[in-house]
Amino acid sequence: MEVLGNHGDVLMRLLSAATERSRILAGNIANQNTPGYKRQSLQFEELLAQELESSRPTLHNIQPMKLVDTQSPGTPNGNNVNMEKEVAAMRENMLRYEMYSTILKGSTKLVESAIHGDR
């Protein structure tokens, strides 16, 4: 039995997705001048939300999905990384990570309080 139940598993997967998204965004920034490079992104929260809206959600089956952006306009060398968008996405991802970790910390504090009694 999981101490935090299904919520703990989902929070850990959200944290993992945010970590992977950070790596992908860093790769986009590192390749901003690479000819032909197409920006990449990671989709997880959107997939999770879609599953939660279904009549019988099965959260354990949802996996992060790495996407390659072939639609955004690029420079003459074929690269479509936009630094302003990447930096904004990094900030958003950082806030998501902080939110997920704060929720997880609160959940673990609640369990700790139950174990030790409210001392």
C-alpha positions as protocol buffer text, in pm:
chain_id: "A"
residue {
  index: 1
  type: MET
  ca { x: 0 y: 0 z: 0 }
}
residue {
  index: 2
  type: GLU
  ca { x: 128 y: 341 z: -91 }
}
residue {
  index: 3
  type: VAL
  ca { x: 149 y: 579 z: 204 }
}
residue {
  index: 4
  type: LEU
  ca { x: 17 y: 868 z: -4 }
}
residue {
  index: 5
  type: GLY
  ca { x: -214 y: 653 z: -215 }
}
residue {
  index: 6
  type: ASN
  ca { x: -276 y: 728 z: -581 }
}
residue {
  index: 7
  type: HIS
  ca { x: -218 y: 1097 z: -522 }
}
residue {
  index: 8
  type: GLY
  ca { x: 144 y: 1036 z: -429 }
}
residue {
  index: 9
  type: ASP
  ca { x: 203 y: 837 z: -747 }
}
residue {
  index: 10
  type: VAL
  ca { x: 44 y: 1108 z: -961 }
}
residue {
  index: 11
  type: LEU
  ca { x: 247 y: 1379 z: -788 }
}
residue {
  index: 12
  type: MET
  ca { x: 570 y: 1188 z: -841 }
}
residue {
  index: 13
  type: ARG
  ca { x: 486 y: 1141 z: -1207 }
}
residue {
  index: 14
  type: LEU
  ca { x: 405 y: 1512 z: -1239 }
}
residue {
  index: 15
  type: LEU
  ca { x: 742 y: 1595 z: -1083 }
}
residue {
  index: 16
  type: SER
  ca { x: 916 y: 1354 z: -1322 }
}
residue {
  index: 17
  type: ALA
  ca { x: 737 y: 1508 z: -1621 }
}
residue {
  index: 18
  type: ALA
  ca { x: 839 y: 1858 z: -1509 }
}
residue {
  index: 19
  type: THR
  ca { x: 1199 y: 1742 z: -1474 }
}
residue {
  index: 20
  type: GLU
  ca { x: 1197 y: 1587 z: -1822 }
}
residue {
  index: 21
  type: ARG
  ca { x: 1031 y: 1900 z: -1965 }
}
residue {
  index: 22
  type: SER
  ca { x: 1312 y: 2106 z: -1815 }
}
residue {
  index: 23
  type: ARG
  ca { x: 1569 y: 1889 z: -1996 }
}
residue {
  index: 24
  type: ILE
  ca { x: 1380 y: 1924 z: -2324 }
}
residue {
  index: 25
  type: LEU
  ca { x: 1352 y: 2301 z: -2291 }
}
residue {
  index: 26
  type: ALA
  ca { x: 1723 y: 2325 z: -2208 }
}
residue {
  index: 27
  type: GLY
  ca { x: 1792 y: 2123 z: -2524 }
}
residue {
  index: 28
  type: ASN
  ca { x: 1582 y: 2365 z: -2726 }
}
residue {
  index: 29
  type: ILE
  ca { x: 1778 y: 2659 z: -2589 }
}
residue {
  index: 30
  type: ALA
  ca { x: 2111 y: 2484 z: -2650 }
}
residue {
  index: 31
  type: ASN
  ca { x: 2011 y: 2419 z: -3012 }
}
residue {
  index: 32
  type: GLN
  ca { x: 1871 y: 2763 z: -3089 }
}
residue {
  index: 33
  type: ASN
  ca { x: 2130 y: 2815 z: -3365 }
}
residue {
  index: 34
  type: THR
  ca { x: 2148 y: 2458 z: -3496 }
}
residue {
  index: 35
  type: PRO
  ca { x: 2037 y: 2451 z: -3861 }
}
residue {
  index: 36
  type: GLY
  ca { x: 1727 y: 2239 z: -3916 }
}
residue {
  index: 37
  type: TYR
  ca { x: 1659 y: 2184 z: -3544 }
}
residue {
  index: 38
  type: LYS
  ca { x: 1290 y: 2161 z: -3455 }
}
residue {
  index: 39
  type: ARG
  ca { x: 1185 y: 2259 z: -3106 }
}
residue {
  index: 40
  type: GLN
  ca { x: 1052 y: 1987 z: -2881 }
}
residue {
  index: 41
  type: SER
  ca { x: 801 y: 1985 z: -2599 }
}
residue {
  index: 42
  type: LEU
  ca { x: 660 y: 1743 z: -2345 }
}
residue {
  index: 43
  type: GLN
  ca { x: 291 y: 1686 z: -2293 }
}
residue {
  index: 44
  type: PHE
  ca { x: 169 y: 1525 z: -1971 }
}
residue {
  index: 45
  type: GLU
  ca { x: -65 y: 1749 z: -1774 }
}
residue {
  index: 46
  type: GLU
  ca { x: -291 y: 1783 z: -2078 }
}
residue {
  index: 47
  type: LEU
  ca { x: -309 y: 1404 z: -2117 }
}
residue {
  index: 48
  type: LEU
  ca { x: -378 y: 1366 z: -1746 }
}
residue {
  index: 49
  type: ALA
  ca { x: -662 y: 1621 z: -1763 }
}
residue {
  index: 50
  type: GLN
  ca { x: -817 y: 1442 z: -2061 }
}
residue {
  index: 51
  type: GLU
  ca { x: -806 y: 1112 z: -1876 }
}
residue {
  index: 52
  type: LEU
  ca { x: -961 y: 1265 z: -1563 }
}
residue {
  index: 53
  type: GLU
  ca { x: -1254 y: 1386 z: -1774 }
}
residue {
  index: 54
  type: SER
  ca { x: -1328 y: 1032 z: -1895 }
}
residue {
  index: 55
  type: SER
  ca { x: -1595 y: 822 z: -1727 }
}
residue {
  index: 56
  type: ARG
  ca { x: -1342 y: 569 z: -1593 }
}
residue {
  index: 57
  type: PRO
  ca { x: -1003 y: 731 z: -1558 }
}
residue {
  index: 58
  type: THR
  ca { x: -699 y: 504 z: -1543 }
}
residue {
  index: 59
  type: LEU
  ca { x: -418 y: 734 z: -1438 }
}
residue {
  index: 60
  type: HIS
  ca { x: -144 y: 470 z: -1421 }
}
residue {
  index: 61
  type: ASN
  ca { x: -154 y: 423 z: -1800 }
}
residue {
  index: 62
  type: ILE
  ca { x: -76 y: 784 z: -1885 }
}
residue {
  index: 63
  type: GLN
  ca { x: 279 y: 848 z: -1999 }
}
residue {
  index: 64
  type: PRO
  ca { x: 448 y: 1178 z: -2089 }
}
residue {
  index: 65
  type: MET
  ca { x: 459 y: 1234 z: -2463 }
}
residue {
  index: 66
  type: LYS
  ca { x: 752 y: 1406 z: -2632 }
}
residue {
  index: 67
  type: LEU
  ca { x: 643 y: 1616 z: -2931 }
}
residue {
  index: 68
  type: VAL
  ca { x: 841 y: 1773 z: -3214 }
}
residue {
  index: 69
  type: ASP
  ca { x: 705 y: 2108 z: -3332 }
}
residue {
  index: 70
  type: THR
  ca { x: 690 y: 2101 z: -3711 }
}
residue {
  index: 71
  type: GLN
  ca { x: 422 y: 2372 z: -3735 }
}
residue {
  index: 72
  type: SER
  ca { x: 593 y: 2681 z: -3590 }
}
residue {
  index: 73
  type: PRO
  ca { x: 759 y: 2910 z: -3842 }
}
residue {
  index: 74
  type: GLY
  ca { x: 1134 y: 2886 z: -3852 }
}
residue {
  index: 75
  type: THR
  ca { x: 1431 y: 3088 z: -3961 }
}
residue {
  index: 76
  type: PRO
  ca { x: 1579 y: 3051 z: -4309 }
}
residue {
  index: 77
  type: ASN
  ca { x: 1805 y: 2774 z: -4176 }
}
residue {
  index: 78
  type: GLY
  ca { x: 1500 y: 2568 z: -4070 }
}
residue {
  index: 79
  type: ASN
  ca { x: 1536 y: 2619 z: -3694 }
}
residue {
  index: 80
  type: ASN
  ca { x: 1209 y: 2711 z: -3518 }
}
residue {
  index: 81
  type: VAL
  ca { x: 1330 y: 2777 z: -3161 }
}
residue {
  index: 82
  type: ASN
  ca { x: 1197 y: 3107 z: -3025 }
}
residue {
  index: 83
  type: MET
  ca { x: 1400 y: 3210 z: -2720 }
}
residue {
  index: 84
  type: GLU
  ca { x: 1121 y: 3420 z: -2568 }
}
residue {
  index: 85
  type: LYS
  ca { x: 882 y: 3126 z: -2580 }
}
residue {
  index: 86
  type: GLU
  ca { x: 1143 y: 2886 z: -2442 }
}
residue {
  index: 87
  type: VAL
  ca { x: 1227 y: 3113 z: -2148 }
}
residue {
  index: 88
  type: ALA
  ca { x: 855 y: 3162 z: -2075 }
}
residue {
  index: 89
  type: ALA
  ca { x: 802 y: 2785 z: -2091 }
}
residue {
  index: 90
  type: MET
  ca { x: 1097 y: 2732 z: -1852 }
}
residue {
  index: 91
  type: ARG
  ca { x: 945 y: 2976 z: -1603 }
}
residue {
  index: 92
  type: GLU
  ca { x: 604 y: 2811 z: -1627 }
}
residue {
  index: 93
  type: ASN
  ca { x: 761 y: 2469 z: -1582 }
}
residue {
  index: 94
  type: MET
  ca { x: 959 y: 2588 z: -1280 }
}
residue {
  index: 95
  type: LEU
  ca { x: 638 y: 2715 z: -1118 }
}
residue {
  index: 96
  type: ARG
  ca { x: 466 y: 2384 z: -1190 }
}
residue {
  index: 97
  type: TYR
  ca { x: 754 y: 2192 z: -1033 }
}
residue {
  index: 98
  type: GLU
  ca { x: 746 y: 2411 z: -723 }
}
residue {
  index: 99
  type: MET
  ca { x: 369 y: 2368 z: -695 }
}
residue {
  index: 100
  type: TYR
  ca { x: 390 y: 1989 z: -728 }
}
residue {
  index: 101
  type: SER
  ca { x: 671 y: 1963 z: -473 }
}
residue {
  index: 102
  type: THR
  ca { x: 484 y: 2188 z: -228 }
}
residue {
  index: 103
  type: ILE
  ca { x: 174 y: 1971 z: -256 }
}
residue {
  index: 104
  type: LEU
  ca { x: 383 y: 1657 z: -206 }
}
residue {
  index: 105
  type: LYS
  ca { x: 558 y: 1810 z: 94 }
}
residue {
  index: 106
  type: GLY
  ca { x: 222 y: 1899 z: 248 }
}
residue {
  index: 107
  type: SER
  ca { x: 96 y: 1546 z: 194 }
}
residue {
  index: 108
  type: THR
  ca { x: 403 y: 1392 z: 355 }
}
residue {
  index: 109
  type: LYS
  ca { x: 377 y: 1633 z: 650 }
}
residue {
  index: 110
  type: LEU
  ca { x: 18 y: 1520 z: 700 }
}
residue {
  index: 111
  type: VAL
  ca { x: 125 y: 1155 z: 705 }
}
residue {
  index: 112
  type: GLU
  ca { x: 417 y: 1235 z: 936 }
}
residue {
  index: 113
  type: SER
  ca { x: 182 y: 1415 z: 1171 }
}
residue {
  index: 114
  type: ALA
  ca { x: -51 y: 1113 z: 1176 }
}
residue {
  index: 115
  type: ILE
  ca { x: 240 y: 878 z: 1254 }
}
residue {
  index: 116
  type: HIS
  ca { x: 399 y: 1085 z: 1530 }
}
residue {
  index: 117
  type: GLY
  ca { x: 84 y: 1230 z: 1672 }
}
residue {
  index: 118
  type: ASP
  ca { x: 39 y: 1602 z: 1671 }
}
residue {
  index: 119
  type: ARG
  ca { x: 347 y: 1684 z: 1880 }
}
